[in-house]
């Protein structure tokens, strides 16, 4: 049984269909990356699993139970959620923000878990600094620590590498991969296809709310998928630390709208 998953999931935002019959599962010990163009449904899939986006059809499940039937407390105990939004209203110390991720622990234990999570994301030195006094990248580490402090079986991370420098991006995904290796089920949305290929056990490609590919990274991110879904002429090159992506844009070609490739970068 998967730790979390969507089955035939359909959802609307206003009059727009953002998920259209999506099937997606993540097993304990697995890191799955969901990728796709802007507006493809990545955040919607994650929000549906977190119980924040109601489905009009299909099911979202955590540990085999329908998310719609779980209380907010039960959802929080089963899945940690890291949203894209990184705004924090109050200038609290980082350790107190991270401790909010452990609401079921007493104060002392929550702070202990928070400090451990901050250390895990190499932000232990920020523990006593107010989050309003930090850079965006530093706040991103604090919010990731908040999600890691929960100890939930499932972890949902929506664009956790956005706005981070390259070294920090690698650190974040390395930590998420490590969490998967300790038994958590990790679902992460990414725009960087090379990072998805390097760190994910499996990649799910969404386009217009539908799954167009689902499999091992090189199986899901084929040149045809990257051309048809992302508008890229691309090929993979084996690097010392994993696959590297050589890509270029398709430009408008014939009057009929057919794409003609530009040279890979």
Buried (B, 14 or more C-beta within 10 A) or exposed (E): EBBBBBBEBBBBEEEEBBBBBBBBBBBBBBBBBBBBBEBBBBBBBBBBBBBBBEBEEBBBBBBEBEBEEBEEEBBBBBBBBBBBEBEBEEEBBBBBBBBBBBEEBEEEEBBBBBBBBBEBBBBBEBBEBBBEEBEEBBBBBBBBBBBBBBBBBBBBBBBBBBBBEEEBBBBBBEBBBEBBEEEBBBBBBBBBBBBBBBBBBBBBBBBBBBBBBBEEBEEBBBEEBBBBBBBBBBEBEEEEEEBBBBBBBBEEEEEEEEBEBEEBE
